[in-house]
Amino acid sequence: MHSQKPASRIIPDDALAVYEAQAESLVKETHARAYDAAVEQLEKIRALRHRTGQAAAFGQLVQTLRADYRRKRSFIQRLDSKGW
């Protein structure tokens, strides 16, 4: 027997997986519009994480993105401007 997620968590968790994949895909690009779109996705992720009581997971995501893409100064500046 395996445990299942409560029904109220399935949709937010599914959305988070999609949003996070989209954000990372956008960060991998090399132009400002993609970085802006990535930050928009991160705003959605942040709101959803806070709403579902997972605020710490958003902080971990941002830390990971900062570490993985530290050479993308323009992207990092966008994170800084949001206070993340």
N, C-alpha and C positions, 0 to 999 in steps of 0.2 A: 504494500500500500504506500503510495506517495502522497505527500501533502500538496495541496493546491493553494494558490494565492487567493485571498478573499476577492470576490468579484469587484469590489470598489477599488482594488489596487491594480487590476489587470490593465485597464485602459491607460492610467497614468504611467505605469511601468513600460507599456508598449510605446507610448508617445515619447517618453524619455529616451528610450533606446534609439528611436528614429531621429529625434532632435540632436542627440549627442553624436550620432554617426554623421549627420548632415553638417554639424558645426565643425567637426574634425576634417571632413572632406573640404570644406570651404577654407579652412586655415592652411591646408596643404597647397592651395593655389597661391599665386604670387602677385595679386593686385589688390588695390585698396577696396574695391567694391566687394570682393570676396570676404575680406576681413570685416567690413561693415555688416555683411550678411551673417557672418559667423557670430558676431556680437549680438545681432538680433536673435539668433537661435539660442545663444547663451542666456539672453534675457528671458526667453520662454522657459528654458530649462530651470533657471533660477526661481522663477515664479512657481513652477510646478513642484520643484523640490521643496520650497518653503511651504506650499499649500499641503503637501503630503508628509510634512514633518521630517524631511530629509535634507535640511539646510547644510549639514556638514558634508554631505556627498557632493554638493555643488562646489564647496570650497576645495575639496579634493580634486574635482575635475579641473578647476581653474589652475591649481598647483601643477597638475600633470601637464596641462596644455602649456603653461609657462615654461616648464622644464623641457618638454619635447620640442617646443618651437621658440626657444630663447633667442635664436638668431633672427627671427622675424620681428625686428624692432617696431615696425609700424603696427603689427598686431598687438605686441606687448604694450605699446603706448595706448591702444584702444582699451585694453584691460585696465591699465592704470587710470585712465580717465573715468572709468566706471567705479573705481575704488575696489576692484577685485584683485 
